[in-house]
Amino acid sequence: MRAVPFSFPVSLDVTGRRCVVFGGGTMARARAEALLAAGAEVTVIARPHEDGDLAGAFLAVAATGDGAEHARIFAEAEREGVLLNAVDDPAHCHFAVPALLRRGDLVVAVSTGGRAPGYAGRVRDELARVIGPEYGPLLDRIAEARAQRRAAPPGHEPKEAVA
């Protein structure tokens, strides 16, 4: 069985972590906004990469549209141990960014391992028709019930409802 690129899905906590976005276009802006919404400390670099740009970074995105530039950024990321996603350039990526469907804290990620991002978006949109906005508040209620159950003294947990 061959290894599929980007086949280990994770959700990262970037809160308070330095994340660097290279580029000045629409995709760079979208990735920077997504990182900011996730609580990251974002630095946007809209000029050519210079060694040292990734110092102290946890994660980076290269969205310059320039493969040679992505290669230079990737080389520094490798040296510095920084996770890098180069938009539309899987050869210079440590991870792929999936198409996301958000319903409050419920997040459904669809990935094709970078092979067909447009198709991942299409599948996400199909799922959005099934997983409606009511799933966010439902998750909140489930999480609250779980917290109450975990806080109950041993032997006093609420009984499961039987249908």
DSSP file (Angstrom, degrees, kcal/mol; ACC not computed):
  #  RESIDUE AA STRUCTURE BP1 BP2  ACC     N-H-->O    O-->H-N    N-H-->O    O-->H-N    TCO  KAPPA ALPHA  PHI   PSI    X-CA   Y-CA   Z-CA
    1    1 A M              0   0    0      0, 0.0     2,-0.2     0, 0.0     0, 0.0   0.000 360.0 360.0 360.0 124.0    0.0    0.0    0.0
    2    2 A R        -     0   0    0      1,-0.1     2,-0.3     0, 0.0     0, 0.0  -0.512 360.0-107.7 -81.1 148.2    1.5    3.3   -1.1
    3    3 A A        -     0   0    0     -2,-0.2    -1,-0.1     1,-0.0     3,-0.0  -0.576  29.5-138.7 -73.6 132.5    1.5    6.3    1.3
    4    4 A V    >   -     0   0    0     -2,-0.3     3,-1.0     1,-0.1   109,-0.1  -0.790  27.2-106.9 -91.2 131.4   -0.9    9.0    0.2
    5    5 A P  T 3  S+     0   0    0      0, 0.0    -1,-0.1     0, 0.0    90,-0.0  -0.282  99.7   6.2 -58.2 141.6    0.4   12.5    0.6
    6    6 A F  T 3  S+     0   0    0      1,-0.1   107,-0.2    88,-0.1    90,-0.1   0.866  83.9 145.5  57.3  42.4   -1.1   14.5    3.4
    7    7 A S    <   +     0   0    0     -3,-1.0    -1,-0.1     1,-0.1    -3,-0.0   0.359  45.1  81.1 -95.5   6.4   -3.0   11.4    4.7
    8    8 A F  S    S-     0   0    0      2,-0.0     2,-0.2     0, 0.0    -1,-0.1  -0.829  70.9-156.6-112.6  92.9   -2.7   12.2    8.5
    9    9 A P        +     0   0    0      0, 0.0     2,-0.3     0, 0.0    -2,-0.1  -0.446  20.3 164.6 -74.1 139.4   -5.5   14.7    9.3
   10   10 A V        -     0   0    0     -2,-0.2     2,-0.5     2,-0.0    -2,-0.0  -0.954  34.1-134.9-142.9 161.8   -5.1   17.0   12.3
   11   11 A S        -     0   0    0     -2,-0.3     2,-0.3     2,-0.0     0, 0.0  -0.995  29.7-149.8-117.6 124.0   -6.5   20.1   13.8
   12   12 A L        -     0   0    0     -2,-0.5     2,-0.8     2,-0.0     3,-0.0  -0.715  11.4-136.6 -99.5 142.7   -3.9   22.5   15.0
   13   13 A D        +     0   0    0     -2,-0.3    26,-0.1     1,-0.1    -2,-0.0  -0.870  29.5 167.5 -92.7 109.8   -4.1   25.0   17.9
   14   14 A V    >   +     0   0    0     -2,-0.8     3,-2.5    24,-0.3    27,-0.4   0.302  21.7 142.8-104.0   7.1   -2.4   28.1   16.6
   15   15 A T  T 3  S-     0   0    0      1,-0.3    25,-0.3    25,-0.1    24,-0.1  -0.269  81.4  -5.4 -54.2 122.1   -3.6   30.4   19.3
   16   16 A G  T 3  S+     0   0    0     23,-3.0     2,-0.3     1,-0.2    -1,-0.3   0.498 104.5 128.0  73.5   3.4   -0.9   32.9   20.2
   17   17 A R    <   -     0   0    0     -3,-2.5    24,-2.8    22,-0.1     2,-0.5  -0.693  66.0-109.7 -95.8 146.3    1.6   31.2   17.8
   18   18 A R  E     +a   41   0A   0     38,-0.4    40,-3.1    -2,-0.3    41,-1.1  -0.608  39.3 178.9 -75.5 123.4    3.6   33.1   15.2
   19   19 A C  E     -ab  42  59A   0     22,-2.7    24,-2.5    -2,-0.5     2,-0.5  -0.988  13.4-151.8-126.3 136.6    2.4   32.2   11.7
   20   20 A V  E     -ab  43  60A   0     39,-2.0    41,-2.5    -2,-0.4     2,-0.5  -0.918   5.7-165.5-114.9 131.7    3.8   33.8    8.5
   21   21 A V  E     -ab  44  61A   0     22,-2.9    24,-3.1    -2,-0.5     2,-0.5  -0.975   7.6-156.5-117.0 124.0    1.9   34.3    5.3
   22   22 A F  E     +ab  45  62A   0     39,-3.2    41,-2.7    -2,-0.5    24,-0.2  -0.863  53.7  46.5-100.3 130.0    3.9   35.1    2.1
   23   23 A G        -     0   0    0     22,-2.5    41,-0.2    -2,-0.5    24,-0.1  -0.454  61.7-128.7 125.6 164.0    2.1   36.9   -0.7
   24   24 A G        +     0   0    0     39,-0.3    -1,-0.1    -2,-0.2    40,-0.1   0.269  70.0  96.8-129.9   9.9   -0.2   39.8   -1.2
   25   25 A G  S  > S-     0   0    0     38,-0.5     4,-2.4     1,-0.0     5,-0.2  -0.122  90.3 -79.3 -94.4-168.8   -3.0   38.3   -3.3
   26   26 A T  H  > S+     0   0    0      1,-0.2     4,-2.5     2,-0.2     5,-0.2   0.885 126.5  48.3 -59.7 -44.7   -6.5   37.0   -2.6
   27   27 A M  H  > S+     0   0    0      2,-0.2     4,-2.5     1,-0.2     5,-0.2   0.909 111.0  50.5 -67.7 -40.9   -5.3   33.5   -1.4
   28   28 A A  H  > S+     0   0    0     35,-0.4     4,-2.5     1,-0.2    -1,-0.2   0.926 112.0  48.5 -60.5 -43.7   -2.7   35.0    1.0
   29   29 A R  H  X S+     0   0    0     -4,-2.4     4,-2.8     2,-0.2    -2,-0.2   0.923 110.6  50.4 -62.6 -44.2   -5.3   37.3    2.4
   30   30 A A  H  X S+     0   0    0     -4,-2.5     4,-2.2     1,-0.2    -2,-0.2   0.911 112.9  46.0 -61.6 -42.7   -7.8   34.4    2.9
   31   31 A R  H  X S+     0   0    0     -4,-2.5     4,-2.3     2,-0.2    -1,-0.2   0.899 112.6  50.5 -68.3 -39.3   -5.2   32.3    4.7
   32   32 A A  H  X S+     0   0    0     -4,-2.5     4,-2.5    -5,-0.2    -2,-0.2   0.924 111.4  48.5 -63.2 -43.8   -4.1   35.2    6.9
   33   33 A E  H  X S+     0   0    0     -4,-2.8     4,-2.5     1,-0.2    -2,-0.2   0.893 110.8  50.8 -63.6 -39.8   -7.7   35.9    7.8
   34   34 A A  H  X S+     0   0    0     -4,-2.2     4,-1.2     2,-0.2    -1,-0.2   0.905 111.6  47.6 -64.7 -41.1   -8.3   32.2    8.6
   35   35 A L  H  <>S+     0   0    0     -4,-2.3     5,-2.5     2,-0.2    -2,-0.2   0.908 111.6  50.2 -66.7 -41.5   -5.2   32.1   10.8
   36   36 A L  H ><5S+     0   0    0     -4,-2.5     3,-1.8     1,-0.2    -2,-0.2   0.918 108.1  53.1 -60.9 -43.5   -6.3   35.4   12.6
   37   37 A A  H 3<5S+     0   0    0     -4,-2.5    -1,-0.2     1,-0.3    -2,-0.2   0.791 106.4  54.4 -62.4 -27.2   -9.7   33.9   13.2
   38   38 A A  T 3<5S-     0   0    0     -4,-1.2   -24,-0.3    -3,-0.2    -1,-0.3   0.422 125.3-103.2 -87.1   1.1   -8.1   30.9   14.8
   39   39 A G  T < 5 +     0   0    0     -3,-1.8   -23,-3.0     1,-0.2    -3,-0.2   0.551  69.6 148.7  93.9   8.2   -6.1   33.1   17.2
   40   40 A A      < -     0   0    0     -5,-2.5     2,-0.8   -25,-0.3    -1,-0.2  -0.344  53.9-120.9 -73.4 156.3   -2.7   33.1   15.5
   41   41 A E  E     -a   18   0A   0    -24,-2.8   -22,-2.7   -27,-0.4     2,-0.4  -0.893  42.9-157.9 -92.8 107.0   -0.2   36.0   15.6
   42   42 A V  E     -a   19   0A   0     -2,-0.8     2,-0.5   -24,-0.2   -22,-0.2  -0.745  21.2-171.5-102.8 133.3    0.1   36.6   11.9
   43   43 A T  E     -a   20   0A   0    -24,-2.5   -22,-2.9    -2,-0.4     2,-0.5  -0.989  12.3-156.9-115.6 124.8    2.8   38.3   10.0
   44   44 A V  E     -a   21   0A   0     -2,-0.5     2,-0.6   -24,-0.2   -22,-0.2  -0.894   4.9-167.1-103.4 129.4    2.2   38.9    6.3
   45   45 A I  E     +a   22   0A   0    -24,-3.1   -22,-2.5    -2,-0.5     4,-0.1  -0.943  11.9 174.1-118.6 109.0    5.2   39.3    4.0
   46   46 A A        +     0   0    0     -2,-0.6   -22,-0.1   -24,-0.2    -1,-0.1   0.065  59.7  73.8-104.4  23.0    4.3   40.7    0.6
   47   47 A R  S    S-     0   0    0      1,-0.1   -24,-0.2   -24,-0.1     3,-0.1  -0.750 100.7 -63.8-122.1 172.9    7.9   41.1   -0.6
   48   48 A P        -     0   0    0      0, 0.0    -1,-0.1     0, 0.0    -2,-0.1  -0.271  65.5 -93.6 -59.3 145.3   10.4   38.4   -1.7
   49   49 A H        -     0   0    0     -4,-0.1     2,-0.4    -3,-0.1    24,-0.0  -0.264  40.5-167.2 -59.3 140.7   11.4   35.9    0.9
   50   50 A E    >   -     0   0    0     -3,-0.1     3,-2.1    23,-0.0     4,-0.2  -0.985  34.2 -96.1-127.3 142.8   14.6   36.6    2.9
   51   51 A D  T 3  S+     0   0    0     -2,-0.4    22,-0.0     1,-0.3    21,-0.0  -0.327 113.1  37.4 -54.6 136.3   16.4   34.2    5.2
   52   52 A G  T >  S+     0   0    0     -3,-0.0     3,-1.6     0, 0.0    -1,-0.3   0.206  78.8 112.8 102.8 -13.3   15.2   34.7    8.7
   53   53 A D  T <  S+     0   0    0     -3,-2.1    -2,-0.1     1,-0.3    20,-0.0   0.794  80.4  47.9 -60.6 -27.2   11.6   35.5    7.8
   54   54 A L  T >  S+     0   0    0     -4,-0.2     3,-2.4     2,-0.1    -1,-0.3   0.342  77.1 137.4 -97.9   7.2   10.5   32.2    9.5
   55   55 A A  T <  S+     0   0    0     -3,-1.6     3,-0.1     1,-0.3    25,-0.0  -0.330  82.2   1.6 -56.6 125.3   12.5   32.8   12.8
   56   56 A G  T 3  S+     0   0    0      1,-0.2   -38,-0.4    24,-0.1    -1,-0.3   0.512  99.0 140.3  76.4   5.4   10.3   31.8   15.7
   57   57 A A    <   -     0   0    0     -3,-2.4    -1,-0.2     1,-0.1   -38,-0.2  -0.515  39.3-167.1 -83.1 150.0    7.4   30.7   13.4
   58   58 A F  S    S+     0   0    0    -40,-3.1    25,-1.8     1,-0.4     2,-0.3   0.765  76.1   6.1 -95.1 -39.5    5.2   27.7   14.1
   59   59 A L  E     -bc  19  83A   0    -41,-1.1   -39,-2.0    23,-0.2    -1,-0.4  -0.978  64.1-167.9-148.1 151.4    3.5   27.6   10.7
   60   60 A A  E     -bc  20  84A   0     23,-2.7    25,-2.0    -2,-0.3     2,-0.4  -0.985  10.1-153.2-144.5 155.6    3.7   29.3    7.4
   61   61 A V  E     -bc  21  85A   0    -41,-2.5   -39,-3.2    -2,-0.3     2,-0.6  -0.998   6.7-157.4-128.2 130.1    1.8   29.7    4.1
   62   62 A A  E     +bc  22  86A   0     23,-2.8    25,-2.4    -2,-0.4   -39,-0.1  -0.939  25.0 157.9-107.3 113.8    3.4   30.5    0.8
   63   63 A A        +     0   0    0    -41,-2.7   -38,-0.5    -2,-0.6   -35,-0.4  -0.375  32.6 116.2-130.5  52.2    0.8   32.1   -1.6
   64   64 A T  S    S-     0   0    0      2,-0.2    -1,-0.1   -41,-0.2   -41,-0.1   0.670  72.2-130.8 -95.8 -19.2    3.1   33.9   -4.0
   65   65 A G  S    S+     0   0    0     22,-0.2     2,-0.6     1,-0.2   -42,-0.0   0.540  74.6 113.9  77.9   6.3    2.3   32.0   -7.1
   66   66 A D     >  -     0   0    0      1,-0.1     4,-2.5     2,-0.0     5,-0.2  -0.929  52.4-163.0-116.9 108.0    6.1   31.7   -7.7
   67   67 A G  H  > S+     0   0    0     -2,-0.6     4,-2.1     1,-0.2    -1,-0.1   0.853  92.0  52.0 -59.1 -38.5    7.4   28.1   -7.5
   68   68 A A  H  > S+     0   0    0      2,-0.2     4,-1.8     1,-0.2    -1,-0.2   0.892 110.4  48.9 -66.1 -38.5   11.0   29.3   -7.1
   69   69 A E  H  > S+     0   0    0      2,-0.2     4,-2.4     1,-0.2    -2,-0.2   0.916 109.9  51.9 -65.1 -43.0   10.0   31.5   -4.3
   70   70 A H  H  X S+     0   0    0     -4,-2.5     4,-2.9     1,-0.2    -2,-0.2   0.890 106.6  54.4 -60.5 -39.1    8.1   28.6   -2.7
   71   71 A A  H  X S+     0   0    0     -4,-2.1     4,-2.2     2,-0.2    -1,-0.2   0.901 109.1  47.4 -62.7 -41.2   11.2   26.5   -3.0
   72   72 A R  H  X S+     0   0    0     -4,-1.8     4,-1.8     2,-0.2    -2,-0.2   0.913 113.9  47.0 -66.5 -42.4   13.3   29.1   -1.1
   73   73 A I  H  X S+     0   0    0     -4,-2.4     4,-2.6     1,-0.2    -2,-0.2   0.917 111.4  52.0 -64.2 -42.7   10.6   29.4    1.6
   74   74 A F  H  X S+     0   0    0     -4,-2.9     4,-2.7     1,-0.2    -2,-0.2   0.899 105.8  54.7 -60.3 -42.3   10.4   25.6    1.9
   75   75 A A  H  X S+     0   0    0     -4,-2.2     4,-2.0     1,-0.2    -1,-0.2   0.916 111.4  44.2 -59.9 -43.5   14.2   25.3    2.3
   76   76 A E  H  X S+     0   0    0     -4,-1.8     4,-2.7     2,-0.2    -1,-0.2   0.910 111.2  54.1 -68.0 -40.1   14.1   27.7    5.3
   77   77 A A  H  X>S+     0   0    0     -4,-2.6     5,-2.2     1,-0.2     4,-1.3   0.911 108.4  50.0 -59.1 -42.0   11.0   26.0    6.7
   78   78 A E  H  <5S+     0   0    0     -4,-2.7     3,-0.4     1,-0.2    -1,-0.2   0.931 113.3  45.6 -61.1 -46.2   12.9   22.6    6.6
   79   79 A R  H  <5S+     0   0    0     -4,-2.0    -2,-0.2     1,-0.2    -1,-0.2   0.882 119.3  41.1 -64.1 -38.6   15.9   24.2    8.4
   80   80 A E  H  <5S-     0   0    0     -4,-2.7    -1,-0.2    -5,-0.1    -2,-0.2   0.516 107.8-118.9 -91.5  -6.4   13.7   25.9   11.0
   81   81 A G  T  <5 +     0   0    0     -4,-1.3     2,-0.4    -3,-0.4    -3,-0.2   0.864  60.3 152.2  70.7  35.7   11.2   23.1   11.6
   82   82 A V      < -     0   0    0     -5,-2.2     2,-0.3    -6,-0.2    -1,-0.2  -0.849  48.1-122.7-102.2 132.7    8.3   25.2   10.5
   83   83 A L  E     -c   59   0A   0    -25,-1.8   -23,-2.7    -2,-0.4     2,-0.4  -0.584  36.1-165.7 -72.2 131.5    5.2   23.6    9.0
   84   84 A L  E     -c   60   0A   0     -2,-0.3    10,-3.8   -25,-0.2    11,-1.0  -0.966  22.0-170.0-128.1 137.0    4.6   25.0    5.5
   85   85 A N  E     -c   61   0A   0    -25,-2.0   -23,-2.8    -2,-0.4     2,-0.6  -0.993   9.9-164.2-118.2 120.6    1.7   25.0    3.0
   86   86 A A  E >   -c   62   0A   0     -2,-0.5     3,-1.9     3,-0.3     6,-0.2  -0.929  29.8-118.4-104.9 114.1    2.6   26.3   -0.4
   87   87 A V  T 3  S-     0   0    0    -25,-2.4   -22,-0.2    -2,-0.6   -23,-0.1  -0.257  90.4  -6.9 -58.4 127.4   -0.7   27.1   -2.2
   88   88 A D  T 3  S+     0   0    0      1,-0.1    -1,-0.3   -25,-0.0   -25,-0.0   0.785 115.3  96.8  56.9  32.0   -1.1   24.9   -5.4
   89   89 A D    X   +     0   0    0     -3,-1.9     3,-2.4     1,-0.1    -3,-0.3  -0.495  43.9 172.8-146.7  68.7    2.5   23.6   -5.0
   90   90 A P  G >  S+     0   0    0      0, 0.0     3,-1.5     0, 0.0    -1,-0.1   0.750  74.3  68.4 -56.6 -27.1    2.3   20.2   -3.2
   91   91 A A  G 3  S+     0   0    0      1,-0.3    -2,-0.0     3,-0.0     0, 0.0   0.730 104.3  44.4 -64.7 -19.5    6.0   19.6   -3.7
   92   92 A H  G <  S+     0   0    0     -3,-2.4     2,-0.4    -6,-0.2    -1,-0.3  -0.152  97.6 101.1-116.2  37.5    6.7   22.4   -1.2
   93   93 A C    <   -     0   0    0     -3,-1.5    -8,-0.2    -8,-0.2     3,-0.1  -0.942  45.6-173.2-124.7 143.6    4.1   21.5    1.4
   94   94 A H  S    S+     0   0    0    -10,-3.8     2,-0.3    -2,-0.4    -9,-0.2   0.558  85.8  13.1 -97.5 -17.7    4.2   19.8    4.8
   95   95 A F        -     0   0    0    -11,-1.0     2,-0.4   -90,-0.0    -1,-0.3  -0.986  69.4-128.5-153.4 158.0    0.5   19.8    5.0
   96   96 A A        -     0   0    0     -2,-0.3    -9,-0.0    -3,-0.1    17,-0.0  -0.865  22.1-129.9-107.9 146.1   -2.6   20.4    2.8
   97   97 A V        -     0   0    0     -2,-0.4    17,-0.1     3,-0.0     3,-0.0  -0.862  29.0-144.0 -96.1 117.9   -5.4   22.8    3.8
   98   98 A P        -     0   0    0      0, 0.0     2,-0.5     0, 0.0    13,-0.2  -0.275  22.9 -97.8 -77.4 165.1   -8.7   21.0    3.5
   99   99 A A  E     -D  110   0B   0     11,-2.7    11,-2.5    18,-0.0     2,-0.4  -0.725  50.8-147.0 -76.5 129.5  -12.0   22.5    2.4
  100  100 A L  E     -D  109   0B   0     -2,-0.5     2,-0.5     9,-0.2     9,-0.2  -0.813  22.9-166.4-112.0 142.4  -13.9   23.3    5.7
  101  101 A L  E     -D  108   0B   0      7,-2.3     7,-2.7    -2,-0.4     2,-0.5  -0.993  19.2-163.7-118.6 119.5  -17.5   23.3    6.7
  102  102 A R  E     +D  107   0B   0     -2,-0.5     2,-0.3     5,-0.2     5,-0.2  -0.905  22.2 170.0-112.1 131.6  -18.0   25.1   10.0
  103  103 A R  E >  S-D  106   0B   0      3,-2.9     3,-1.9    -2,-0.5     2,-0.3  -0.767  73.3 -65.8-133.0  85.5  -21.1   24.8   12.2
  104  104 A G  T 3  S-     0   0    0     -2,-0.3    -1,-0.2     1,-0.3    32,-0.1  -0.542 118.3 -14.6  64.9-128.9  -20.1   26.5   15.4
  105  105 A D  T 3  S+     0   0    0     -2,-0.3     2,-0.6    31,-0.3    -1,-0.3   0.515 117.1 100.3 -83.6  -4.5  -17.4   24.4   16.9
  106  106 A L  E <   -D  103   0B   0     -3,-1.9    -3,-2.9     2,-0.0     2,-0.5  -0.728  54.1-176.0 -81.2 122.9  -18.2   21.5   14.6
  107  107 A V  E     -D  102   0B   0     -2,-0.6     2,-0.5    -5,-0.2    -5,-0.2  -0.985  12.3-166.7-124.9 125.6  -15.7   21.4   11.8
  108  108 A V  E     -D  101   0B   0     -7,-2.7    -7,-2.3    -2,-0.5     2,-0.4  -0.959  11.8-161.5-110.8 122.6  -15.9   19.0    8.9
  109  109 A A  E     -D  100   0B   0     -2,-0.5     2,-0.5    -9,-0.2    -9,-0.2  -0.881   6.7-167.4-109.5 135.0  -12.8   18.8    6.7
  110  110 A V  E     +D   99   0B   0    -11,-2.5   -11,-2.7    -2,-0.4     2,-0.4  -0.983  14.7 175.0-121.7 122.6  -12.6   17.4    3.2
  111  111 A S        -     0   0    0     -2,-0.5    -2,-0.0   -13,-0.2  -105,-0.0  -0.961  31.6-172.7-131.1 145.9   -9.3   16.8    1.7
  112  112 A T    >   -     0   0    0     -2,-0.4     3,-1.5     0, 0.0    -1,-0.1   0.066  62.4-102.6-114.1  18.9   -8.0   15.3   -1.5
  113  113 A G  T 3  S-     0   0    0      1,-0.3  -106,-0.1  -107,-0.2    -2,-0.1   0.790  74.7 -60.5  64.7  26.8   -4.4   15.4   -0.4
  114  114 A G  T 3  S+     0   0    0   -108,-0.1    -1,-0.3   -17,-0.1  -108,-0.1   0.450 117.7 110.1  82.4  -0.4   -3.8   18.5   -2.6
  115  115 A R  S <  S+     0   0    0     -3,-1.5    -2,-0.1     1,-0.2    -1,-0.0   0.828  93.3   4.6 -79.6 -32.2   -4.7   16.5   -5.7
  116  116 A A    >>  +     0   0    0      1,-0.1     4,-1.8     2,-0.0     3,-0.7  -0.473  63.8 170.7-153.2  72.9   -8.0   18.1   -6.5
  117  117 A P  H 3> S+     0   0    0      0, 0.0     4,-2.0     0, 0.0     5,-0.2   0.831  80.8  57.7 -58.9 -34.3   -8.9   21.1   -4.2
  118  118 A G  H 3> S+     0   0    0      1,-0.2     4,-1.7     2,-0.2     5,-0.1   0.882 105.8  49.9 -63.6 -37.1  -11.9   22.1   -6.3
  119  119 A Y  H <> S+     0   0    0     -3,-0.7     4,-2.5     2,-0.2    -1,-0.2   0.890 106.8  54.7 -67.9 -39.3  -13.4   18.7   -5.9
  120  120 A A  H  X S+     0   0    0     -4,-1.8     4,-2.4     1,-0.2    -2,-0.2   0.905 107.9  50.7 -59.6 -40.6  -12.9   18.9   -2.1
  121  121 A G  H  X S+     0   0    0     -4,-2.0     4,-2.3     2,-0.2    -1,-0.2   0.879 108.5  51.7 -63.5 -38.3  -14.8   22.1   -2.2
  122  122 A R  H  X S+     0   0    0     -4,-1.7     4,-1.9     2,-0.2    -2,-0.2   0.922 110.4  47.4 -64.9 -44.2  -17.6   20.5   -4.2
  123  123 A V  H  X S+     0   0    0     -4,-2.5     4,-2.4     2,-0.2    -2,-0.2   0.914 110.8  53.0 -63.6 -42.2  -17.9   17.7   -1.7
  124  124 A R  H  X S+     0   0    0     -4,-2.4     4,-2.0     1,-0.2    -2,-0.2   0.920 108.1  50.5 -57.0 -44.6  -17.9   20.2    1.2
  125  125 A D  H  X S+     0   0    0     -4,-2.3     4,-0.8     1,-0.2    -1,-0.2   0.868 109.3  51.1 -64.3 -36.2  -20.8   22.1   -0.4
  126  126 A E  H >X S+     0   0    0     -4,-1.9     3,-0.8     1,-0.2     4,-0.6   0.912 109.9  49.8 -65.7 -41.8  -22.8   18.9   -0.8
  127  127 A L  H >X S+     0   0    0     -4,-2.4     4,-3.2     1,-0.2     3,-1.1   0.845 100.9  64.6 -64.1 -33.1  -22.2   18.1    2.9
  128  128 A A  H 3< S+     0   0    0     -4,-2.0    -1,-0.2     1,-0.3    -2,-0.2   0.785  96.3  57.5 -62.1 -27.2  -23.4   21.6    3.8
  129  129 A R  H << S+     0   0    0     -4,-0.8    -1,-0.3    -3,-0.8    -2,-0.2   0.755 116.1  34.9 -74.0 -23.2  -26.8   20.7    2.4
  130  130 A V  H << S+     0   0    0     -3,-1.1     2,-1.1    -4,-0.6    -2,-0.2   0.808 113.1  57.8 -96.9 -38.5  -27.0   17.8    4.9
  131  131 A I  S  < S-     0   0    0     -4,-3.2    -1,-0.2     2,-0.0    -4,-0.0  -0.769  82.8-171.0 -98.4  91.2  -25.2   19.2    7.9
  132  132 A G    >   -     0   0    0     -2,-1.1     3,-1.8    -3,-0.2     4,-0.3  -0.080  39.8 -90.4 -81.2 178.6  -27.3   22.3    8.6
  133  133 A P  T >  S+     0   0    0      0, 0.0     3,-1.2     0, 0.0    -1,-0.1   0.714 116.1  75.0 -62.7 -22.1  -26.7   25.3   10.9
  134  134 A E  T 3> S+     0   0    0      1,-0.2     4,-1.7     2,-0.2     5,-0.1   0.688  79.8  74.2 -65.2 -16.6  -28.6   23.5   13.7
  135  135 A Y  H <> S+     0   0    0     -3,-1.8     4,-2.2     2,-0.2    -1,-0.2   0.822  88.6  58.8 -67.9 -31.0  -25.5   21.2   14.2
  136  136 A G  H <> S+     0   0    0     -3,-1.2     4,-1.7    -4,-0.3   -31,-0.3   0.975 109.9  39.6 -62.9 -56.5  -23.6   24.0   15.9
  137  137 A P  H  > S+     0   0    0      0, 0.0     4,-2.0     0, 0.0    -1,-0.2   0.847 113.5  57.2 -62.3 -32.6  -26.1   24.6   18.8
  138  138 A L  H  X S+     0   0    0     -4,-1.7     4,-2.3     1,-0.2    -2,-0.2   0.920 105.0  50.8 -62.8 -42.6  -26.6   20.9   19.0
  139  139 A L  H  X S+     0   0    0     -4,-2.2     4,-2.8     1,-0.2     5,-0.2   0.900 107.0  54.9 -60.7 -40.2  -22.9   20.4   19.6
  140  140 A D  H  X S+     0   0    0     -4,-1.7     4,-2.1     1,-0.2    -1,-0.2   0.920 109.5  46.4 -59.3 -43.8  -23.0   23.0   22.4
  141  141 A R  H  X S+     0   0    0     -4,-2.0     4,-2.3     2,-0.2    -1,-0.2   0.896 112.7  49.5 -66.8 -39.8  -25.8   21.1   24.1
  142  142 A I  H  X S+     0   0    0     -4,-2.3     4,-2.3     2,-0.2    -2,-0.2   0.918 111.1  49.7 -64.4 -42.9  -24.0   17.8   23.8
  143  143 A A  H  X S+     0   0    0     -4,-2.8     4,-2.3     2,-0.2    -2,-0.2   0.885 110.1  51.1 -64.1 -38.7  -20.7   19.3   25.1
  144  144 A E  H  X S+     0   0    0     -4,-2.1     4,-2.2    -5,-0.2    -1,-0.2   0.927 110.9  47.8 -64.2 -45.0  -22.6   20.8   28.1
  145  145 A A  H  X S+     0   0    0     -4,-2.3     4,-2.3     1,-0.2    -2,-0.2   0.888 111.3  51.5 -63.2 -38.5  -24.2   17.4   28.9
  146  146 A R  H  X S+     0   0    0     -4,-2.3     4,-2.5     2,-0.2    -1,-0.2   0.913 108.8  50.5 -64.3 -42.6  -20.8   15.7   28.6
  147  147 A A  H  X S+     0   0    0     -4,-2.3     4,-1.7     2,-0.2    -2,-0.2   0.900 110.8  49.2 -63.0 -40.7  -19.2   18.3   31.0
  148  148 A Q  H  X S+     0   0    0     -4,-2.2     4,-1.0     2,-0.2    -1,-0.2   0.913 111.1  50.0 -63.8 -42.1  -22.0   17.7   33.6
  149  149 A R  H >< S+     0   0    0     -4,-2.3     3,-0.5     1,-0.2    -2,-0.2   0.917 111.7  47.4 -62.5 -43.7  -21.5   13.9   33.3
  150  150 A R  H 3< S+     0   0    0     -4,-2.5    -1,-0.2     1,-0.2    -2,-0.2   0.800 110.9  52.4 -69.3 -27.9  -17.8   14.2   33.8
  151  151 A A  H 3< S+     0   0    0     -4,-1.7    -1,-0.2    -5,-0.2    -2,-0.2   0.653  86.7 103.6 -82.5 -16.1  -18.2   16.5   36.8
  152  152 A A  S << S-     0   0    0     -4,-1.0     5,-0.2    -3,-0.5     3,-0.1  -0.388  83.0-104.6 -68.3 142.2  -20.7   14.2   38.6
  153  153 A P    >   -     0   0    0      0, 0.0     3,-2.4     0, 0.0     4,-0.1  -0.313  53.3 -79.6 -61.7 150.9  -19.2   12.2   41.5
  154  154 A P  T 3  S+     0   0    0      0, 0.0    -4,-0.0     0, 0.0    -3,-0.0  -0.241 120.9  20.1 -53.0 135.1  -18.5    8.5   40.7
  155  155 A G  T 3  S+     0   0    0     -3,-0.1    -3,-0.0     3,-0.0     0, 0.0   0.368 110.1  80.1  85.7  -4.8  -21.8    6.5   40.9
  156  156 A H    <   +     0   0    0     -3,-2.4     3,-0.1    -7,-0.1    -1,-0.0   0.127  56.7 136.3-118.9  19.0  -23.9    9.6   40.5
  157  157 A E        -     0   0    0     -5,-0.2    -8,-0.1     1,-0.1    -7,-0.1  -0.379  66.5 -96.9 -65.2 144.3  -23.7   10.0   36.7
  158  158 A P        -     0   0    0      0, 0.0     2,-0.1     0, 0.0    -1,-0.1  -0.340  44.5-110.6 -59.4 143.2  -27.0   10.8   35.0
  159  159 A K        -     0   0    0      1,-0.1     2,-0.2    -3,-0.1     3,-0.0  -0.472  32.3-105.1 -75.7 147.2  -28.7    7.7   33.6
  160  160 A E        -     0   0    0     -2,-0.1     2,-0.3     1,-0.1    -1,-0.1  -0.482  36.2-113.0 -68.5 139.3  -28.9    7.3   29.8
  161  161 A A        -     0   0    0     -2,-0.2     2,-0.5    -3,-0.1    -1,-0.1  -0.581  28.5-145.1 -72.1 135.6  -32.3    7.9   28.4
  162  162 A V              0   0    0     -2,-0.3    -1,-0.0     1,-0.1    -3,-0.0  -0.905 360.0 360.0-107.1 127.7  -33.8    4.7   27.0
  163  163 A A              0   0    0     -2,-0.5    -1,-0.1     0, 0.0    -2,-0.0   0.470 360.0 360.0 -82.6 360.0  -36.0    5.1   23.9
